[in-house]
């Protein structure tokens, strides 16, 4: 889990190591914590009769705030290290919108 601020709000990004993906919670007001969205960049495709697994087993999360971001647009970023697949996912955050 890692905390980060986006557009003045504080979010908790929680990696789900077994299931995969990242849960995002708005924790700006800890007494009124709210689930915002679930992000899963895992991709299941058949390639030459083998199942290709990408971004599986998020185990390390790192948040880069906008003022430290290497992104050309200055967006905050979330880096996710996936230990099962051995991949790293990089998410540039434009905004965070609640899933319906």
C-alpha positions as CSV (number, residue, x, y, z in Angstrom):
1,X,0.0,0.0,0.0
2,X,1.1,3.5,-0.7
3,X,-0.5,7.0,-0.1
4,X,-0.5,9.8,-2.6
5,X,-2.1,13.2,-3.2
6,X,-3.9,13.9,-6.5
7,X,-5.7,17.2,-7.1
8,X,-5.7,18.0,-3.4
9,X,-7.2,14.7,-2.3
10,X,-5.3,11.9,-0.4
11,X,-5.6,8.4,-1.8
12,X,-4.6,5.0,-0.6
13,X,-3.4,2.7,-3.4
14,X,-3.6,-1.0,-2.3
15,X,-2.0,-3.7,-4.3
16,X,-3.8,-7.1,-4.4
17,X,-0.9,-9.5,-4.6
18,X,-2.9,-12.7,-5.1
19,X,-5.9,-11.5,-7.2
20,X,-4.0,-8.8,-9.0
21,X,-4.7,-5.1,-9.6
22,X,-4.8,-2.1,-7.3
23,X,-7.7,-0.8,-5.3
24,X,-8.0,3.0,-4.9
25,X,-9.6,4.6,-1.8
26,X,-10.1,8.3,-1.1
27,X,-8.9,8.8,2.5
28,X,-8.9,12.6,2.5
29,X,-11.4,12.4,5.4
30,X,-10.4,9.2,7.3
31,X,-13.8,9.1,8.9
32,X,-15.4,9.0,5.5
33,X,-13.1,6.7,3.5
34,X,-14.5,5.8,0.1
35,X,-13.7,3.2,-2.5
36,X,-13.0,4.9,-5.8
37,X,-11.8,2.4,-8.3
38,X,-10.1,-0.9,-9.1
39,X,-7.3,-0.9,-11.7
40,X,-6.1,-4.1,-13.2
41,X,-3.7,-4.0,-16.1
42,X,-3.4,-7.8,-16.2
43,X,-3.9,-9.1,-19.7
44,X,-4.9,-12.7,-20.5
45,X,-4.3,-13.7,-24.2
46,X,-3.5,-16.9,-26.0
47,X,-0.2,-16.6,-27.8
48,X,1.1,-19.7,-29.6
49,X,-1.1,-21.9,-27.4
50,X,0.3,-20.4,-24.2
51,X,-1.4,-18.1,-21.8
52,X,0.4,-14.8,-21.7
53,X,0.2,-13.2,-18.2
54,X,1.1,-9.6,-17.7
55,X,1.2,-7.5,-14.6
56,X,0.4,-10.3,-12.2
57,X,1.0,-10.1,-8.5
58,X,1.5,-6.5,-7.5
59,X,3.8,-6.5,-4.6
60,X,5.6,-3.1,-4.6
61,X,3.9,0.3,-5.0
62,X,5.5,3.7,-5.3
63,X,3.7,7.0,-5.8
64,X,5.5,9.9,-7.5
65,X,3.8,13.3,-6.7
66,X,3.1,15.7,-9.5
67,X,5.9,18.1,-8.4
68,X,8.5,15.3,-8.6
69,X,7.1,13.5,-11.7
70,X,9.3,12.9,-14.7
71,X,6.1,12.9,-16.9
72,X,6.2,15.6,-19.5
73,X,2.8,16.8,-18.4
74,X,3.7,16.9,-14.7
75,X,1.1,14.2,-13.8
76,X,1.5,12.2,-10.6
77,X,2.5,8.6,-11.3
78,X,1.9,5.2,-9.7
79,X,4.6,2.5,-10.2
80,X,3.6,-1.1,-9.6
81,X,6.1,-3.9,-9.3
82,X,4.6,-7.3,-10.1
83,X,6.4,-10.2,-8.6
84,X,4.6,-13.1,-10.4
85,X,5.0,-11.7,-13.9
86,X,8.3,-9.8,-13.3
87,X,6.8,-6.7,-14.9
88,X,6.5,-3.1,-13.8
89,X,3.3,-1.1,-14.6
90,X,3.5,2.7,-14.8
91,X,0.3,4.7,-14.5
92,X,0.3,8.5,-15.2
93,X,-2.7,9.9,-13.3
94,X,-4.7,12.5,-15.1
95,X,-7.5,12.5,-12.5
96,X,-9.2,9.9,-10.3
97,X,-12.9,9.4,-10.9
98,X,-15.1,7.2,-8.8
99,X,-16.4,4.0,-10.6
100,X,-20.1,3.6,-10.7
